[in-house]
Amino acid sequence: MSKSKNARRSSMQGHAGYPGIKIAIVLSVIAAVFAVVFLTGTKSSNASPAMEKKYKGTRAIVVDKETGQRRIPTQEEVDEVVSNLATLANRPEDLPITAASGGEVVDLQGGYGGVLLARPADDGSWETLCVFTFDEGAEFLGLVEDTSAE
């Protein structure tokens, strides 16, 4: 099994049940991401700096449904990924601290969980990475700021 700098590459080969389990896990993660985005909404009153910038895709991270081939995401797909990643990687600042019985409790306000991302690899397997910031996720997915419109 080969490893890249920050990502873990896993082979689709193994015992008979492994590919099905891998697909089920990836689909579960995708469903969880969409559920969180749906429940929290993609618009926030304290918009992330990432949401204020325009991004473009530089890496083939989408598997085309018709051809099964990897491709660069469309601008609409990039905008959706940026919106979702900015929401999920949000790190609240100035978190309230409540003293209770001599201890301190910090309300994380739903933040500080990692975000599991997956991207298709050249060999048909999936590379995964758990990220904690928007910038880590954008780098892994090949999203860069689009400065051509400036």
C-alpha positions as CSV (number, residue, x, y, z in Angstrom):
1,M,0.0,0.0,0.0
2,S,1.5,3.3,-1.0
3,K,1.1,6.5,1.0
4,S,1.1,10.1,-0.2
5,K,2.2,13.0,2.0
6,N,-1.1,13.6,3.8
7,A,-3.5,11.1,2.5
8,R,-4.1,7.4,3.0
9,R,-4.6,5.4,-0.1
10,S,-6.5,2.1,0.3
11,S,-6.8,-0.6,-2.3
12,M,-10.3,-1.7,-3.4
13,Q,-8.9,-5.3,-3.4
14,G,-9.1,-7.5,-0.4
15,H,-11.5,-10.1,0.9
16,A,-14.9,-10.3,-0.8
17,G,-16.8,-7.9,1.5
18,Y,-14.3,-5.1,1.6
19,P,-15.3,-3.1,-1.5
20,G,-19.0,-3.1,-0.4
21,I,-18.1,-1.9,3.1
22,K,-15.8,0.8,1.7
23,I,-18.6,2.1,-0.6
24,A,-21.1,2.0,2.3
25,I,-18.7,4.0,4.5
26,V,-18.1,6.6,1.8
27,L,-21.9,6.9,1.2
28,S,-22.5,7.2,4.9
29,V,-20.0,10.0,5.2
30,I,-21.5,11.8,2.3
31,A,-25.0,11.4,3.8
32,A,-23.8,12.7,7.1
33,V,-22.2,15.7,5.5
34,F,-25.4,16.6,3.7
35,A,-27.5,16.0,6.8
36,V,-25.3,18.4,8.9
37,V,-25.4,21.0,6.1
38,F,-29.2,20.6,5.8
39,L,-29.7,20.9,9.6
40,T,-27.3,23.8,10.1
41,G,-27.9,25.5,6.8
42,T,-25.2,26.7,4.5
43,K,-25.7,30.4,5.3
44,S,-24.3,31.7,8.6
45,S,-24.6,35.1,10.2
46,N,-20.9,35.1,10.7
47,A,-19.8,34.1,7.2
48,S,-16.4,32.4,6.9
49,P,-13.7,34.3,5.0
50,A,-13.6,31.3,2.7
51,M,-17.2,32.1,1.7
52,E,-16.2,35.6,0.6
53,K,-13.7,34.3,-1.9
54,K,-14.2,32.6,-5.3
55,Y,-12.5,29.2,-5.7
56,K,-11.7,27.0,-8.7
57,G,-11.0,23.3,-8.9
58,T,-7.6,22.1,-10.1
59,R,-7.9,18.4,-9.3
60,A,-10.2,15.7,-10.8
61,I,-12.2,15.0,-7.6
62,V,-15.6,14.2,-9.2
63,V,-16.5,10.8,-10.7
64,D,-18.8,11.4,-13.6
65,K,-22.0,9.4,-13.2
66,E,-22.4,8.5,-16.9
67,T,-18.8,7.7,-17.8
68,G,-17.3,6.7,-14.5
69,Q,-14.3,8.8,-15.3
70,R,-12.7,11.4,-12.9
71,R,-13.1,15.0,-13.9
72,I,-12.5,18.6,-12.6
73,P,-15.6,19.9,-10.8
74,T,-17.8,22.4,-12.4
75,Q,-18.0,25.9,-10.9
76,E,-21.3,25.1,-9.4
77,E,-19.9,21.9,-7.8
78,V,-16.9,23.9,-6.5
79,D,-19.2,26.5,-5.0
80,E,-21.2,23.8,-3.2
81,V,-18.1,22.1,-1.8
82,V,-16.7,25.4,-0.6
83,S,-20.0,26.3,1.1
84,N,-20.2,22.9,2.8
85,L,-16.6,22.7,3.8
86,A,-16.7,26.3,5.2
87,T,-19.7,25.4,7.3
88,L,-18.3,22.0,8.5
89,A,-14.8,23.3,9.3
90,N,-16.1,26.4,11.1
91,R,-14.2,27.1,14.3
92,P,-16.1,29.5,16.6
93,E,-14.0,32.1,18.4
94,D,-14.5,33.7,21.8
95,L,-16.3,30.6,23.1
96,P,-18.3,31.1,26.3
97,I,-16.8,29.7,29.5
98,T,-19.2,28.8,32.3
99,A,-18.0,28.1,35.8
100,A,-19.9,25.2,37.5
101,S,-19.0,23.9,40.9
102,G,-15.5,25.3,40.7
103,G,-14.8,23.9,37.2
104,E,-14.9,25.4,33.8
105,V,-17.1,24.2,30.9
106,V,-16.5,25.5,27.4
107,D,-19.4,25.3,24.9
108,L,-17.8,24.5,21.5
109,Q,-21.0,25.6,19.8
110,G,-20.9,22.7,17.4
111,G,-17.3,23.3,16.2
112,Y,-14.0,21.5,16.4
113,G,-15.0,18.2,15.0
114,G,-12.9,16.9,12.1
115,V,-14.3,16.6,8.6
116,L,-13.6,13.3,6.7
117,L,-13.0,14.0,3.0
118,A,-12.6,11.5,0.2
119,R,-11.3,11.9,-3.3
120,P,-10.9,9.4,-6.1
121,A,-7.4,8.2,-6.8
122,D,-5.9,7.3,-10.2
123,D,-6.1,3.6,-9.6
124,G,-9.9,3.6,-8.8
125,S,-9.4,3.6,-5.0
126,W,-10.3,6.4,-2.7
127,E,-7.9,8.6,-0.7
128,T,-9.3,9.9,2.6
129,L,-8.2,12.6,5.0
130,C,-9.7,14.0,8.2
131,V,-9.2,17.8,8.2
132,F,-9.9,20.4,10.9
133,T,-9.7,23.6,8.9
134,F,-11.1,24.9,5.6
135,D,-7.5,25.4,4.2
136,E,-6.5,21.8,4.9
137,G,-9.7,20.6,3.1
138,A,-9.3,23.0,0.2
139,E,-5.7,21.8,-0.3
140,F,-6.6,18.1,-0.2
141,L,-9.4,18.7,-2.7
142,G,-7.4,20.9,-5.1
143,L,-9.4,24.0,-4.5
144,V,-7.5,27.3,-5.0
145,E,-8.6,30.9,-4.9
146,D,-9.7,32.2,-8.3
147,T,-7.9,35.5,-8.8
148,S,-8.7,35.7,-12.5
149,A,-11.9,37.8,-11.8
150,E,-10.0,40.5,-10.0
